[in-house]
């Protein structure tokens, strides 16, 4: 009897301390790390941050960033420990075999469904569900067939906007989700790139006919991700897909008509245009379709450093062709003023692009309107001098020096010194 009682008594499993969340003291379901290096369960740390706290609970150090990075290595260790112990892995880690089987069945169903939009939306719910284990999401991609099924649906229903929007929603979740490993994201993008013409044509259709702005944003997000892993040949192919360039220009639109939600549309549109402007033929088409005034509006309204830098890179690219320089000098050379105003607002790369753009228009092209506009921009001389004293490339420093020469000189034939907010600057 005593032996039977001992066998029926539940074993007490000792949980490794680093498997426990420092806040809840429970085994972590979805471990994520803060910038301090401490790992917490996602639900617990998100609740802490949402309460207005800006410190690491374990160390009480201020957080320079509240980004949560999935700790997938620890997630695997916890899963392995659960499978080797008597602990109920579903209760501890949130692993849901039912969810995994359902997702797998959805992938199979997409191949044969006459109207796959509803099935695709269910698959999107799987990837967006915080309660689904991150390992399971990665496992579904690793198993293969998921992206192939989506591509199959897009090909079969390339004229059906509803199906394309649902397909692109799933793909956007995969390429932007923090829970998907970078290696898996790269694999997905390479798989999508295997049939670029079909993919980009579907993206353009959604950009053109998408029923909601979020669908257009998702399409641009996928295009940006594909461009990031594309070589020059692939970018050429992408740039030649009909109607893509005008739809991207339409996406960035008049900045003053964009609300808070649409700011991401502007950012993604600029990123995509910056990705294809290296193609000469694409640059000419962009100029013809009005990219210069569109990007000038973005520069005037935008304060984000990354968007500003990319916008200035587009301006530098189009200023490399005669048609682009002419476009920048039209409409009172407002584009020239926009570039000059944001010269030091787009980081080092943006500053060098701005100088190269102004040099091409004012020095190489010698457009009188552009020179007059540049000379009238408040503080532009200060910016050029500061740029010359910075650690910019020698070519940019030389172009800045050339631009300084267009300003009027005083009676002693030299520019007068003046005070900046940081230091007294003498140009010579």
Helices and strands as residue ranges (DSSP letters): H 2-8, G 17-19, E 31-33, E 39-41, H 42-50, E 69-70, H 72-84, H 89-93, H 97-112, H 117-128, H 134-142, H 146-156, H 161-176, H 182-192, G 193-195, H 196-209, H 213-228, H 232-239, H 244-252, G 255-257, H 263-276, H 280-288, H 291-301, H 305-318, H 322-329, G 331-333, H 334-341, H 347-359, I 360-364, H 368-375, H 380-388, H 394-404, E 418-419, E 424-425
